[in-house]
Amino acid sequence: MQPANTQYDKVALRYLALGDSYTIGEGVTANESFPYQLAAKLQTDSISMVTPQIIARTGWTTSELQAAVNKENLSKNFNLVTLLIGVNDQYRNASVDQYRFEFRKILQQAIIFAGGNRTKVIVLSIPDWSVTPFAKNSDRSVTAISEEIDAFNAVNKEETVALGVSYVDITTASRKAASNRSLIAADGLHPSGKMYTEWVELITKQMKNAGR
């Protein structure tokens, strides 16, 4: 028999991260991405985190994420599932009604991957890319981008709350990049590791408040 409080007593938790470029950490190293930072933060002497399983790709819309998920042979016993999706729906001028339909489907599937336990699922709001150099150098109105992001977030929040899932607002934090360039990666569009650290603080605060 092994003595108490050894590595043999550790419970290995499984984490699934669903999303797009914001989830894979486009523009930063894997360890700087928010799923890897979150896994590292959640590890304790008695809890270990399996390497996060990430299903995400730069440019994916909600429907493209759904299609990718359908191709995977995923288990239904993840201890934590995060979902961050929708910026590319907004970028490609999808309607909020279509986004609502697609988002509801992928959120319901995320709950299934968590063994049907809604308390194990966390939805993150869509960051506001209007504050980035990329947006300012584009031919799109930064005011319109920000307003559209708010409209899409109103939808994903409503659907999340309706299903009794935790919702974390990272949009407010993302807007700090308007006056703090260190929160943006070198590509001028995606968040830096420093920004992802702020998101992780918000996620873990939500988990603590929810008693997890």
Secondary structure, 3 states (H helix, E strand, C coil): CCCCCCHHHCEEECEEEEECHHHHCCCCCHHHCHHHHHHHHHCCCCEEECCCEEEECCCCCHHHHHHHHHHCCCCCCCCEEEEECCHHHHHCCCCHHHHHHHHHHHHHHHHHHCCCCHHHEEEECCCCHHHCHHHHCCCCCHHHHHHHHHHHHHHHHHHHHHCCCEEECCHHHHHHHHCCHHHECCCCCCECHHHHHHHHHHHHHHHHHCCC
